[in-house]
């Protein structure tokens, strides 16, 4: 019985991922002063749609790694590095 508890606990940590709203808010804030911001950052709804596409393409763990990285980013370079890293992992 105890082992089942630990398995369920471990699975809950693996599958928990930040909501796309939080990641989009962070990305939009990072790129707010940029003239070269990606098109999907023009609106929050479009950004969420793109992030949901990443979730489907990379799976929950890839999406979680990406959004965790984005939430820690404070510059455009760091945010771009998050995307590049996850794209390479998914290849």
PyMOL Python script that loads the backbone (N, CA, C, O; Angstrom):
from pymol import cmd

cmd.read_pdbstr("""\
ATOM      1  N   UNK A   1       0.818  -1.189   0.000  1.00  0.00           N
ATOM      2  CA  UNK A   1       0.000   0.000   0.000  1.00  0.00           C
ATOM      3  C   UNK A   1       0.869   1.262   0.000  1.00  0.00           C
ATOM      4  O   UNK A   1       0.549   2.251  -0.660  1.00  0.00           O
ATOM      5  N   UNK A   2       1.936   1.210   0.728  1.00  0.00           N
ATOM      6  CA  UNK A   2       2.818   2.365   0.831  1.00  0.00           C
ATOM      7  C   UNK A   2       3.482   2.693  -0.512  1.00  0.00           C
ATOM      8  O   UNK A   2       3.649   3.861  -0.862  1.00  0.00           O
ATOM      9  N   UNK A   3       3.851   1.662  -1.245  1.00  0.00           N
ATOM     10  CA  UNK A   3       4.505   1.877  -2.540  1.00  0.00           C
ATOM     11  C   UNK A   3       3.552   2.523  -3.540  1.00  0.00           C
ATOM     12  O   UNK A   3       3.976   3.335  -4.363  1.00  0.00           O
ATOM     13  N   UNK A   4       2.288   2.176  -3.478  1.00  0.00           N
ATOM     14  CA  UNK A   4       1.299   2.780  -4.372  1.00  0.00           C
ATOM     15  C   UNK A   4       1.190   4.276  -4.083  1.00  0.00           C
ATOM     16  O   UNK A   4       1.085   5.083  -5.007  1.00  0.00           O
ATOM     17  N   UNK A   5       1.215   4.642  -2.812  1.00  0.00           N
ATOM     18  CA  UNK A   5       1.164   6.050  -2.442  1.00  0.00           C
ATOM     19  C   UNK A   5       2.327   6.811  -3.052  1.00  0.00           C
ATOM     20  O   UNK A   5       2.136   7.898  -3.597  1.00  0.00           O
ATOM     21  N   UNK A   6       3.538   6.254  -2.968  1.00  0.00           N
ATOM     22  CA  UNK A   6       4.717   6.923  -3.504  1.00  0.00           C
ATOM     23  C   UNK A   6       4.679   7.002  -5.024  1.00  0.00           C
ATOM     24  O   UNK A   6       5.148   7.984  -5.600  1.00  0.00           O
ATOM     25  N   UNK A   7       4.139   6.006  -5.670  1.00  0.00           N
ATOM     26  CA  UNK A   7       4.008   6.036  -7.135  1.00  0.00           C
ATOM     27  C   UNK A   7       3.041   7.139  -7.546  1.00  0.00           C
ATOM     28  O   UNK A   7       3.323   7.907  -8.466  1.00  0.00           O
ATOM     29  N   UNK A   8       1.916   7.217  -6.873  1.00  0.00           N
ATOM     30  CA  UNK A   8       0.930   8.258  -7.184  1.00  0.00           C
ATOM     31  C   UNK A   8       1.513   9.637  -6.909  1.00  0.00           C
ATOM     32  O   UNK A   8       1.310  10.565  -7.692  1.00  0.00           O
ATOM     33  N   UNK A   9       2.228   9.773  -5.816  1.00  0.00           N
ATOM     34  CA  UNK A   9       2.856  11.037  -5.482  1.00  0.00           C
ATOM     35  C   UNK A   9       3.883  11.440  -6.543  1.00  0.00           C
ATOM     36  O   UNK A   9       3.927  12.598  -6.958  1.00  0.00           O
ATOM     37  N   UNK A  10       4.698  10.494  -6.975  1.00  0.00           N
ATOM     38  CA  UNK A  10       5.706  10.775  -7.997  1.00  0.00           C
ATOM     39  C   UNK A  10       5.051  11.171  -9.315  1.00  0.00           C
ATOM     40  O   UNK A  10       5.507  12.106  -9.974  1.00  0.00           O
ATOM     41  N   UNK A  11       4.006  10.483  -9.702  1.00  0.00           N
ATOM     42  CA  UNK A  11       3.315  10.814 -10.950  1.00  0.00           C
ATOM     43  C   UNK A  11       2.673  12.192 -10.885  1.00  0.00           C
ATOM     44  O   UNK A  11       2.614  12.893 -11.896  1.00  0.00           O
ATOM     45  N   UNK A  12       2.199  12.582  -9.732  1.00  0.00           N
ATOM     46  CA  UNK A  12       1.588  13.906  -9.635  1.00  0.00           C
ATOM     47  C   UNK A  12       2.627  15.005  -9.803  1.00  0.00           C
ATOM     48  O   UNK A  12       2.321  16.057 -10.364  1.00  0.00           O
ATOM     49  N   UNK A  13       3.851  14.784  -9.328  1.00  0.00           N
ATOM     50  CA  UNK A  13       4.899  15.771  -9.520  1.00  0.00           C
ATOM     51  C   UNK A  13       5.351  15.835 -10.969  1.00  0.00           C
ATOM     52  O   UNK A  13       5.662  16.913 -11.474  1.00  0.00           O
ATOM     53  N   UNK A  14       5.390  14.707 -11.634  1.00  0.00           N
ATOM     54  CA  UNK A  14       5.841  14.659 -13.020  1.00  0.00           C
ATOM     55  C   UNK A  14       4.864  15.374 -13.937  1.00  0.00           C
ATOM     56  O   UNK A  14       5.278  16.061 -14.870  1.00  0.00           O
ATOM     57  N   UNK A  15       3.584  15.219 -13.682  1.00  0.00           N
ATOM     58  CA  UNK A  15       2.601  15.754 -14.621  1.00  0.00           C
ATOM     59  C   UNK A  15       2.141  17.173 -14.292  1.00  0.00           C
ATOM     60  O   UNK A  15       1.421  17.767 -15.094  1.00  0.00           O
ATOM     61  N   UNK A  16       2.520  17.736 -13.163  1.00  0.00           N
ATOM     62  CA  UNK A  16       2.113  19.104 -12.831  1.00  0.00           C
ATOM     63  C   UNK A  16       2.878  20.089 -13.701  1.00  0.00           C
ATOM     64  O   UNK A  16       4.108  20.069 -13.759  1.00  0.00           O
ATOM     65  N   UNK A  17       2.145  20.927 -14.356  1.00  0.00           N
ATOM     66  CA  UNK A  17       2.778  21.925 -15.227  1.00  0.00           C
ATOM     67  C   UNK A  17       2.080  23.259 -15.010  1.00  0.00           C
ATOM     68  O   UNK A  17       0.881  23.302 -14.734  1.00  0.00           O
ATOM     69  N   UNK A  18       2.829  24.338 -15.134  1.00  0.00           N
ATOM     70  CA  UNK A  18       2.215  25.662 -14.992  1.00  0.00           C
ATOM     71  C   UNK A  18       1.136  25.895 -16.055  1.00  0.00           C
ATOM     72  O   UNK A  18       1.202  25.359 -17.160  1.00  0.00           O
ATOM     73  N   UNK A  19       0.175  26.684 -15.700  1.00  0.00           N
ATOM     74  CA  UNK A  19      -0.881  27.047 -16.653  1.00  0.00           C
ATOM     75  C   UNK A  19      -0.278  27.901 -17.760  1.00  0.00           C
ATOM     76  O   UNK A  19       0.658  28.662 -17.515  1.00  0.00           O
ATOM     77  N   UNK A  20      -0.804  27.783 -18.977  1.00  0.00           N
ATOM     78  CA  UNK A  20      -0.267  28.586 -20.075  1.00  0.00           C
ATOM     79  C   UNK A  20      -0.444  30.090 -19.843  1.00  0.00           C
ATOM     80  O   UNK A  20       0.329  30.888 -20.372  1.00  0.00           O
ATOM     81  N   UNK A  21      -1.447  30.481 -19.065  1.00  0.00           N
ATOM     82  CA  UNK A  21      -1.673  31.908 -18.788  1.00  0.00           C
ATOM     83  C   UNK A  21      -0.445  32.540 -18.132  1.00  0.00           C
ATOM     84  O   UNK A  21      -0.024  33.635 -18.503  1.00  0.00           O
ATOM     85  N   UNK A  22       0.122  31.831 -17.149  1.00  0.00           N
ATOM     86  CA  UNK A  22       1.273  32.369 -16.421  1.00  0.00           C
ATOM     87  C   UNK A  22       2.483  32.510 -17.334  1.00  0.00           C
ATOM     88  O   UNK A  22       3.178  33.526 -17.308  1.00  0.00           O
ATOM     89  N   UNK A  23       2.730  31.474 -18.148  1.00  0.00           N
ATOM     90  CA  UNK A  23       3.866  31.516 -19.066  1.00  0.00           C
ATOM     91  C   UNK A  23       3.669  32.610 -20.109  1.00  0.00           C
ATOM     92  O   UNK A  23       4.618  33.316 -20.451  1.00  0.00           O
ATOM     93  N   UNK A  24       2.454  32.756 -20.616  1.00  0.00           N
ATOM     94  CA  UNK A  24       2.183  33.802 -21.609  1.00  0.00           C
ATOM     95  C   UNK A  24       2.345  35.190 -21.005  1.00  0.00           C
ATOM     96  O   UNK A  24       2.908  36.083 -21.639  1.00  0.00           O
ATOM     97  N   UNK A  25       1.858  35.372 -19.793  1.00  0.00           N
ATOM     98  CA  UNK A  25       2.028  36.672 -19.144  1.00  0.00           C
ATOM     99  C   UNK A  25       3.510  37.017 -19.010  1.00  0.00           C
ATOM    100  O   UNK A  25       3.917  38.154 -19.245  1.00  0.00           O
ATOM    101  N   UNK A  26       4.310  36.018 -18.628  1.00  0.00           N
ATOM    102  CA  UNK A  26       5.747  36.241 -18.489  1.00  0.00           C
ATOM    103  C   UNK A  26       6.380  36.575 -19.845  1.00  0.00           C
ATOM    104  O   UNK A  26       7.169  37.515 -19.946  1.00  0.00           O
ATOM    105  N   UNK A  27       6.040  35.818 -20.877  1.00  0.00           N
ATOM    106  CA  UNK A  27       6.596  36.063 -22.212  1.00  0.00           C
ATOM    107  C   UNK A  27       6.190  37.436 -22.741  1.00  0.00           C
ATOM    108  O   UNK A  27       7.016  38.160 -23.299  1.00  0.00           O
ATOM    109  N   UNK A  28       4.934  37.787 -22.568  1.00  0.00           N
ATOM    110  CA  UNK A  28       4.456  39.080 -23.056  1.00  0.00           C
ATOM    111  C   UNK A  28       5.173  40.212 -22.320  1.00  0.00           C
ATOM    112  O   UNK A  28       5.519  41.226 -22.926  1.00  0.00           O
ATOM    113  N   UNK A  29       5.394  40.043 -21.029  1.00  0.00           N
ATOM    114  CA  UNK A  29       6.112  41.057 -20.262  1.00  0.00           C
ATOM    115  C   UNK A  29       7.563  41.174 -20.731  1.00  0.00           C
ATOM    116  O   UNK A  29       8.085  42.279 -20.882  1.00  0.00           O
ATOM    117  N   UNK A  30       8.208  40.033 -20.958  1.00  0.00           N
ATOM    118  CA  UNK A  30       9.609  40.040 -21.402  1.00  0.00           C
ATOM    119  C   UNK A  30       9.744  40.744 -22.752  1.00  0.00           C
ATOM    120  O   UNK A  30      10.677  41.521 -22.959  1.00  0.00           O
ATOM    121  N   UNK A  31       8.816  40.473 -23.665  1.00  0.00           N
ATOM    122  CA  UNK A  31       8.895  41.020 -25.018  1.00  0.00           C
ATOM    123  C   UNK A  31       8.130  42.335 -25.179  1.00  0.00           C
ATOM    124  O   UNK A  31       7.966  42.805 -26.305  1.00  0.00           O
ATOM    125  N   UNK A  32       7.666  42.931 -24.102  1.00  0.00           N
ATOM    126  CA  UNK A  32       6.810  44.117 -24.206  1.00  0.00           C
ATOM    127  C   UNK A  32       7.490  45.299 -24.906  1.00  0.00           C
ATOM    128  O   UNK A  32       6.830  46.051 -25.622  1.00  0.00           O
ATOM    129  N   UNK A  33       8.781  45.466 -24.708  1.00  0.00           N
ATOM    130  CA  UNK A  33       9.481  46.603 -25.305  1.00  0.00           C
ATOM    131  C   UNK A  33      10.190  46.248 -26.609  1.00  0.00           C
ATOM    132  O   UNK A  33      10.923  47.070 -27.159  1.00  0.00           O
ATOM    133  N   UNK A  34       9.981  45.054 -27.097  1.00  0.00           N
ATOM    134  CA  UNK A  34      10.717  44.589 -28.264  1.00  0.00           C
ATOM    135  C   UNK A  34       9.972  44.888 -29.562  1.00  0.00           C
ATOM    136  O   UNK A  34       8.751  44.755 -29.640  1.00  0.00           O
ATOM    137  N   UNK A  35      10.716  45.285 -30.554  1.00  0.00           N
ATOM    138  CA  UNK A  35      10.124  45.495 -31.876  1.00  0.00           C
ATOM    139  C   UNK A  35      10.151  44.198 -32.686  1.00  0.00           C
ATOM    140  O   UNK A  35       9.548  44.117 -33.756  1.00  0.00           O
ATOM    141  N   UNK A  36      10.847  43.194 -32.175  1.00  0.00           N
ATOM    142  CA  UNK A  36      10.975  41.921 -32.900  1.00  0.00           C
ATOM    143  C   UNK A  36      10.312  40.775 -32.144  1.00  0.00           C
ATOM    144  O   UNK A  36      10.791  39.642 -32.188  1.00  0.00           O
ATOM    145  N   UNK A  37       9.218  41.062 -31.454  1.00  0.00           N
ATOM    146  CA  UNK A  37       8.581  39.992 -30.694  1.00  0.00           C
ATOM    147  C   UNK A  37       7.859  39.031 -31.631  1.00  0.00           C
ATOM    148  O   UNK A  37       7.349  39.436 -32.675  1.00  0.00           O
ATOM    149  N   UNK A  38       7.818  37.762 -31.253  1.00  0.00           N
ATOM    150  CA  UNK A  38       7.118  36.766 -32.073  1.00  0.00           C
ATOM    151  C   UNK A  38       5.635  37.116 -32.213  1.00  0.00           C
ATOM    152  O   UNK A  38       5.039  37.701 -31.308  1.00  0.00           O
ATOM    153  N   UNK A  39       5.058  36.757 -33.334  1.00  0.00           N
ATOM    154  CA  UNK A  39       3.662  37.100 -33.627  1.00  0.00           C
ATOM    155  C   UNK A  39       2.687  36.512 -32.612  1.00  0.00           C
ATOM    156  O   UNK A  39       1.651  37.114 -32.328  1.00  0.00           O
ATOM    157  N   UNK A  40       3.008  35.344 -32.065  1.00  0.00           N
ATOM    158  CA  UNK A  40       2.068  34.725 -31.121  1.00  0.00           C
ATOM    159  C   UNK A  40       2.015  35.450 -29.778  1.00  0.00           C
ATOM    160  O   UNK A  40       1.204  35.103 -28.920  1.00  0.00           O
ATOM    161  N   UNK A  41       2.864  36.444 -29.592  1.00  0.00           N
ATOM    162  CA  UNK A  41       2.837  37.209 -28.345  1.00  0.00           C
ATOM    163  C   UNK A  41       2.062  38.510 -28.475  1.00  0.00           C
ATOM    164  O   UNK A  41       2.121  39.358 -27.584  1.00  0.00           O
ATOM    165  N   UNK A  42       1.337  38.677 -29.576  1.00  0.00           N
ATOM    166  CA  UNK A  42       0.532  39.885 -29.749  1.00  0.00           C
ATOM    167  C   UNK A  42      -0.702  39.875 -28.853  1.00  0.00           C
ATOM    168  O   UNK A  42      -1.126  40.923 -28.366  1.00  0.00           O
ATOM    169  N   UNK A  43      -1.273  38.705 -28.635  1.00  0.00           N
ATOM    170  CA  UNK A  43      -2.426  38.584 -27.736  1.00  0.00           C
ATOM    171  C   UNK A  43      -2.234  37.375 -26.836  1.00  0.00           C
ATOM    172  O   UNK A  43      -1.553  36.414 -27.194  1.00  0.00           O
ATOM    173  N   UNK A  44      -2.836  37.441 -25.683  1.00  0.00           N
ATOM    174  CA  UNK A  44      -2.746  36.341 -24.728  1.00  0.00           C
ATOM    175  C   UNK A  44      -3.425  35.080 -25.265  1.00  0.00           C
ATOM    176  O   UNK A  44      -2.928  33.970 -25.071  1.00  0.00           O
ATOM    177  N   UNK A  45      -4.566  35.257 -25.943  1.00  0.00           N
ATOM    178  CA  UNK A  45      -5.291  34.093 -26.478  1.00  0.00           C
ATOM    179  C   UNK A  45      -4.460  33.340 -27.507  1.00  0.00           C
ATOM    180  O   UNK A  45      -4.432  32.110 -27.502  1.00  0.00           O
ATOM    181  N   UNK A  46      -3.790  34.064 -28.381  1.00  0.00           N
ATOM    182  CA  UNK A  46      -2.954  33.431 -29.393  1.00  0.00           C
ATOM    183  C   UNK A  46      -1.767  32.728 -28.737  1.00  0.00           C
ATOM    184  O   UNK A  46      -1.394  31.630 -29.150  1.00  0.00           O
ATOM    185  N   UNK A  47      -1.186  33.338 -27.743  1.00  0.00           N
ATOM    186  CA  UNK A  47      -0.065  32.744 -27.016  1.00  0.00           C
ATOM    187  C   UNK A  47      -0.491  31.433 -26.349  1.00  0.00           C
ATOM    188  O   UNK A  47       0.226  30.435 -26.420  1.00  0.00           O
ATOM    189  N   UNK A  48      -1.644  31.440 -25.709  1.00  0.00           N
ATOM    190  CA  UNK A  48      -2.147  30.226 -25.051  1.00  0.00           C
ATOM    191  C   UNK A  48      -2.372  29.122 -26.063  1.00  0.00           C
ATOM    192  O   UNK A  48      -2.076  27.959 -25.790  1.00  0.00           O
ATOM    193  N   UNK A  49      -2.890  29.471 -27.220  1.00  0.00           N
ATOM    194  CA  UNK A  49      -3.115  28.484 -28.279  1.00  0.00           C
ATOM    195  C   UNK A  49      -1.786  27.858 -28.723  1.00  0.00           C
ATOM    196  O   UNK A  49      -1.702  26.646 -28.921  1.00  0.00           O
ATOM    197  N   UNK A  50      -0.762  28.682 -28.875  1.00  0.00           N
ATOM    198  CA  UNK A  50       0.567  28.194 -29.269  1.00  0.00           C
ATOM    199  C   UNK A  50       1.146  27.285 -28.184  1.00  0.00           C
ATOM    200  O   UNK A  50       1.701  26.230 -28.491  1.00  0.00           O
ATOM    201  N   UNK A  51       1.020  27.687 -26.919  1.00  0.00           N
ATOM    202  CA  UNK A  51       1.546  26.865 -25.829  1.00  0.00           C
ATOM    203  C   UNK A  51       0.811  25.536 -25.719  1.00  0.00           C
ATOM    204  O   UNK A  51       1.426  24.518 -25.402  1.00  0.00           O
ATOM    205  N   UNK A  52      -0.481  25.529 -25.974  1.00  0.00           N
ATOM    206  CA  UNK A  52      -1.217  24.263 -25.982  1.00  0.00           C
ATOM    207  C   UNK A  52      -0.743  23.362 -27.119  1.00  0.00           C
ATOM    208  O   UNK A  52      -0.734  22.138 -26.989  1.00  0.00           O
ATOM    209  N   UNK A  53      -0.352  23.974 -28.229  1.00  0.00           N
ATOM    210  CA  UNK A  53       0.231  23.204 -29.331  1.00  0.00           C
ATOM    211  C   UNK A  53       1.565  22.596 -28.935  1.00  0.00           C
ATOM    212  O   UNK A  53       1.867  21.461 -29.304  1.00  0.00           O
ATOM    213  N   UNK A  54       2.371  23.350 -28.181  1.00  0.00           N
ATOM    214  CA  UNK A  54       3.636  22.805 -27.675  1.00  0.00           C
ATOM    215  C   UNK A  54       3.364  21.610 -26.767  1.00  0.00           C
ATOM    216  O   UNK A  54       4.090  20.617 -26.801  1.00  0.00           O
ATOM    217  N   UNK A  55       2.327  21.713 -25.964  1.00  0.00           N
ATOM    218  CA  UNK A  55       1.978  20.631 -25.035  1.00  0.00           C
ATOM    219  C   UNK A  55       1.634  19.357 -25.811  1.00  0.00           C
ATOM    220  O   UNK A  55       2.041  18.260 -25.426  1.00  0.00           O
ATOM    221  N   UNK A  56       0.897  19.505 -26.884  1.00  0.00           N
ATOM    222  CA  UNK A  56       0.546  18.348 -27.714  1.00  0.00           C
ATOM    223  C   UNK A  56       1.781  17.792 -28.419  1.00  0.00           C
ATOM    224  O   UNK A  56       1.938  16.576 -28.528  1.00  0.00           O
ATOM    225  N   UNK A  57       2.649  18.668 -28.892  1.00  0.00           N
ATOM    226  CA  UNK A  57       3.825  18.249 -29.649  1.00  0.00           C
ATOM    227  C   UNK A  57       4.892  17.621 -28.751  1.00  0.00           C
ATOM    228  O   UNK A  57       5.479  16.600 -29.109  1.00  0.00           O
ATOM    229  N   UNK A  58       5.145  18.224 -27.591  1.00  0.00           N
ATOM    230  CA  UNK A  58       6.243  17.792 -26.727  1.00  0.00           C
ATOM    231  C   UNK A  58       5.793  16.891 -25.594  1.00  0.00           C
ATOM    232  O   UNK A  58       6.629  16.270 -24.937  1.00  0.00           O
ATOM    233  N   UNK A  59       4.505  16.803 -25.350  1.00  0.00           N
ATOM    234  CA  UNK A  59       4.007  16.041 -24.220  1.00  0.00           C
ATOM    235  C   UNK A  59       4.014  16.896 -22.958  1.00  0.00           C
ATOM    236  O   UNK A  59       4.534  18.012 -22.952  1.00  0.00           O
ATOM    237  N   UNK A  60       3.438  16.363 -21.905  1.00  0.00           N
ATOM    238  CA  UNK A  60       3.303  17.118 -20.666  1.00  0.00           C
ATOM    239  C   UNK A  60       4.662  17.468 -20.066  1.00  0.00           C
ATOM    240  O   UNK A  60       4.855  18.586 -19.590  1.00  0.00           O
ATOM    241  N   UNK A  61       5.595  16.535 -20.081  1.00  0.00           N
ATOM    242  CA  UNK A  61       6.896  16.802 -19.461  1.00  0.00           C
ATOM    243  C   UNK A  61       7.693  17.851 -20.236  1.00  0.00           C
ATOM    244  O   UNK A  61       8.329  18.713 -19.629  1.00  0.00           O
ATOM    245  N   UNK A  62       7.668  17.786 -21.560  1.00  0.00           N
ATOM    246  CA  UNK A  62       8.352  18.795 -22.363  1.00  0.00           C
ATOM    247  C   UNK A  62       7.738  20.166 -22.173  1.00  0.00           C
ATOM    248  O   UNK A  62       8.446  21.166 -22.056  1.00  0.00           O
ATOM    249  N   UNK A  63       6.417  20.204 -22.142  1.00  0.00           N
ATOM    250  CA  UNK A  63       5.709  21.459 -21.903  1.00  0.00           C
ATOM    251  C   UNK A  63       6.055  22.013 -20.523  1.00  0.00           C
ATOM    252  O   UNK A  63       6.286  23.213 -20.373  1.00  0.00           O
ATOM    253  N   UNK A  64       6.092  21.140 -19.518  1.00  0.00           N
ATOM    254  CA  UNK A  64       6.410  21.562 -18.154  1.00  0.00           C
ATOM    255  C   UNK A  64       7.822  22.138 -18.068  1.00  0.00           C
ATOM    256  O   UNK A  64       8.046  23.178 -17.449  1.00  0.00           O
ATOM    257  N   UNK A  65       8.769  21.443 -18.702  1.00  0.00           N
ATOM    258  CA  UNK A  65      10.148  21.951 -18.698  1.00  0.00           C
ATOM    259  C   UNK A  65      10.214  23.332 -19.349  1.00  0.00           C
ATOM    260  O   UNK A  65      10.873  24.236 -18.836  1.00  0.00           O
ATOM    261  N   UNK A  66       9.533  23.486 -20.472  1.00  0.00           N
ATOM    262  CA  UNK A  66       9.549  24.757 -21.192  1.00  0.00           C
ATOM    263  C   UNK A  66       8.916  25.872 -20.357  1.00  0.00           C
ATOM    264  O   UNK A  66       9.509  26.939 -20.202  1.00  0.00           O
ATOM    265  N   UNK A  67       7.720  25.633 -19.821  1.00  0.00           N
ATOM    266  CA  UNK A  67       7.051  26.691 -19.076  1.00  0.00           C
ATOM    267  C   UNK A  67       7.779  27.021 -17.770  1.00  0.00           C
ATOM    268  O   UNK A  67       7.820  28.182 -17.362  1.00  0.00           O
ATOM    269  N   UNK A  68       8.347  26.018 -17.119  1.00  0.00           N
ATOM    270  CA  UNK A  68       9.154  26.299 -15.923  1.00  0.00           C
ATOM    271  C   UNK A  68      10.335  27.198 -16.283  1.00  0.00           C
ATOM    272  O   UNK A  68      10.655  28.142 -15.560  1.00  0.00           O
ATOM    273  N   UNK A  69      10.966  26.894 -17.395  1.00  0.00           N
ATOM    274  CA  UNK A  69      12.111  27.685 -17.856  1.00  0.00           C
ATOM    275  C   UNK A  69      11.672  29.120 -18.176  1.00  0.00           C
ATOM    276  O   UNK A  69      12.346  30.077 -17.795  1.00  0.00           O
ATOM    277  N   UNK A  70      10.561  29.260 -18.863  1.00  0.00           N
ATOM    278  CA  UNK A  70      10.054  30.583 -19.231  1.00  0.00           C
ATOM    279  C   UNK A  70       9.716  31.405 -17.987  1.00  0.00           C
ATOM    280  O   UNK A  70       9.994  32.603 -17.935  1.00  0.00           O
ATOM    281  N   UNK A  71       9.125  30.767 -17.002  1.00  0.00           N
ATOM    282  CA  UNK A  71       8.755  31.495 -15.785  1.00  0.00           C
ATOM    283  C   UNK A  71       9.977  31.984 -15.018  1.00  0.00           C
ATOM    284  O   UNK A  71       9.880  32.934 -14.241  1.00  0.00           O
ATOM    285  N   UNK A  72      11.119  31.348 -15.227  1.00  0.00           N
ATOM    286  CA  UNK A  72      12.352  31.783 -14.578  1.00  0.00           C
ATOM    287  C   UNK A  72      13.129  32.792 -15.430  1.00  0.00           C
ATOM    288  O   UNK A  72      14.049  33.446 -14.940  1.00  0.00           O
ATOM    289  N   UNK A  73      12.759  32.910 -16.687  1.00  0.00           N
ATOM    290  CA  UNK A  73      13.474  33.816 -17.601  1.00  0.00           C
ATOM    291  C   UNK A  73      13.137  35.276 -17.285  1.00  0.00           C
ATOM    292  O   UNK A  73      12.025  35.609 -16.876  1.00  0.00           O
ATOM    293  N   UNK A  74      14.136  36.124 -17.491  1.00  0.00           N
ATOM    294  CA  UNK A  74      13.898  37.556 -17.290  1.00  0.00           C
ATOM    295  C   UNK A  74      14.342  38.379 -18.501  1.00  0.00           C
ATOM    296  O   UNK A  74      14.160  39.596 -18.534  1.00  0.00           O
ATOM    297  N   UNK A  75      14.925  37.703 -19.492  1.00  0.00           N
ATOM    298  CA  UNK A  75      15.350  38.396 -20.712  1.00  0.00           C
ATOM    299  C   UNK A  75      14.844  37.634 -21.929  1.00  0.00           C
ATOM    300  O   UNK A  75      14.460  36.467 -21.841  1.00  0.00           O
ATOM    301  N   UNK A  76      14.853  38.318 -23.058  1.00  0.00           N
ATOM    302  CA  UNK A  76      14.435  37.675 -24.301  1.00  0.00           C
ATOM    303  C   UNK A  76      15.362  36.518 -24.649  1.00  0.00           C
ATOM    304  O   UNK A  76      14.916  35.469 -25.114  1.00  0.00           O
ATOM    305  N   UNK A  77      16.646  36.720 -24.420  1.00  0.00           N
ATOM    306  CA  UNK A  77      17.623  35.671 -24.724  1.00  0.00           C
ATOM    307  C   UNK A  77      17.320  34.409 -23.910  1.00  0.00           C
ATOM    308  O   UNK A  77      17.357  33.303 -24.449  1.00  0.00           O
ATOM    309  N   UNK A  78      17.025  34.565 -22.632  1.00  0.00           N
ATOM    310  CA  UNK A  78      16.720  33.405 -21.796  1.00  0.00           C
ATOM    311  C   UNK A  78      15.441  32.707 -22.263  1.00  0.00           C
ATOM    312  O   UNK A  78      15.377  31.478 -22.294  1.00  0.00           O
ATOM    313  N   UNK A  79      14.435  33.488 -22.622  1.00  0.00           N
ATOM    314  CA  UNK A  79      13.175  32.911 -23.095  1.00  0.00           C
ATOM    315  C   UNK A  79      13.392  32.154 -24.407  1.00  0.00           C
ATOM    316  O   UNK A  79      12.834  31.074 -24.604  1.00  0.00           O
ATOM    317  N   UNK A  80      14.191  32.715 -25.289  1.00  0.00           N
ATOM    318  CA  UNK A  80      14.486  32.054 -26.566  1.00  0.00           C
ATOM    319  C   UNK A  80      15.274  30.778 -26.333  1.00  0.00           C
ATOM    320  O   UNK A  80      15.057  29.783 -27.024  1.00  0.00           O
ATOM    321  N   UNK A  81      16.185  30.791 -25.372  1.00  0.00           N
ATOM    322  CA  UNK A  81      16.971  29.601 -25.048  1.00  0.00           C
ATOM    323  C   UNK A  81      16.069  28.473 -24.559  1.00  0.00           C
ATOM    324  O   UNK A  81      16.311  27.306 -24.870  1.00  0.00           O
ATOM    325  N   UNK A  82      15.038  28.809 -23.803  1.00  0.00           N
ATOM    326  CA  UNK A  82      14.079  27.796 -23.332  1.00  0.00           C
ATOM    327  C   UNK A  82      13.436  27.074 -24.519  1.00  0.00           C
ATOM    328  O   UNK A  82      13.316  25.849 -24.526  1.00  0.00           O
ATOM    329  N   UNK A  83      13.031  27.845 -25.506  1.00  0.00           N
ATOM    330  CA  UNK A  83      12.381  27.273 -26.684  1.00  0.00           C
ATOM    331  C   UNK A  83      13.353  26.409 -27.485  1.00  0.00           C
ATOM    332  O   UNK A  83      13.005  25.306 -27.907  1.00  0.00           O
ATOM    333  N   UNK A  84      14.548  26.903 -27.690  1.00  0.00           N
ATOM    334  CA  UNK A  84      15.550  26.161 -28.461  1.00  0.00           C
ATOM    335  C   UNK A  84      15.884  24.836 -27.777  1.00  0.00           C
ATOM    336  O   UNK A  84      15.970  23.799 -28.434  1.00  0.00           O
ATOM    337  N   UNK A  85      16.071  24.874 -26.463  1.00  0.00           N
ATOM    338  CA  UNK A  85      16.393  23.650 -25.717  1.00  0.00           C
ATOM    339  C   UNK A  85      15.310  22.595 -25.875  1.00  0.00           C
ATOM    340  O   UNK A  85      15.602  21.424 -26.117  1.00  0.00           O
ATOM    341  N   UNK A  86      14.060  23.015 -25.738  1.00  0.00           N
ATOM    342  CA  UNK A  86      12.974  22.040 -25.808  1.00  0.00           C
ATOM    343  C   UNK A  86      12.762  21.529 -27.227  1.00  0.00           C
ATOM    344  O   UNK A  86      12.398  20.370 -27.424  1.00  0.00           O
ATOM    345  N   UNK A  87      12.988  22.391 -28.215  1.00  0.00           N
ATOM    346  CA  UNK A  87      12.876  21.928 -29.609  1.00  0.00           C
ATOM    347  C   UNK A  87      13.926  20.865 -29.901  1.00  0.00           C
ATOM    348  O   UNK A  87      13.640  19.875 -30.575  1.00  0.00           O
ATOM    349  N   UNK A  88      15.159  21.070 -29.390  1.00  0.00           N
ATOM    350  CA  UNK A  88      16.218  20.088 -29.615  1.00  0.00           C
ATOM    351  C   UNK A  88      15.896  18.772 -28.918  1.00  0.00           C
ATOM    352  O   UNK A  88      16.171  17.700 -29.456  1.00  0.00           O
ATOM    353  N   UNK A  89      15.323  18.847 -27.740  1.00  0.00           N
ATOM    354  CA  UNK A  89      14.971  17.626 -27.006  1.00  0.00           C
ATOM    355  C   UNK A  89      13.917  16.818 -27.740  1.00  0.00           C
ATOM    356  O   UNK A  89      13.926  15.588 -27.696  1.00  0.00           O
ATOM    357  N   UNK A  90      13.011  17.509 -28.412  1.00  0.00           N
ATOM    358  CA  UNK A  90      11.896  16.815 -29.059  1.00  0.00           C
ATOM    359  C   UNK A  90      12.250  16.218 -30.417  1.00  0.00           C
ATOM    360  O   UNK A  90      11.459  15.476 -31.001  1.00  0.00           O
ATOM    361  N   UNK A  91      13.431  16.540 -30.914  1.00  0.00           N
ATOM    362  CA  UNK A  91      13.832  16.024 -32.239  1.00  0.00           C
ATOM    363  C   UNK A  91      14.212  14.571 -32.161  1.00  0.00           C
ATOM    364  O   UNK A  91      14.574  13.972 -33.173  1.00  0.00           O
TER     365      UNK A  91
END
""", "prot")
cmd.dss("prot")
cmd.show_as("cartoon", "prot")
cmd.util.cbc("prot")
cmd.orient("prot")
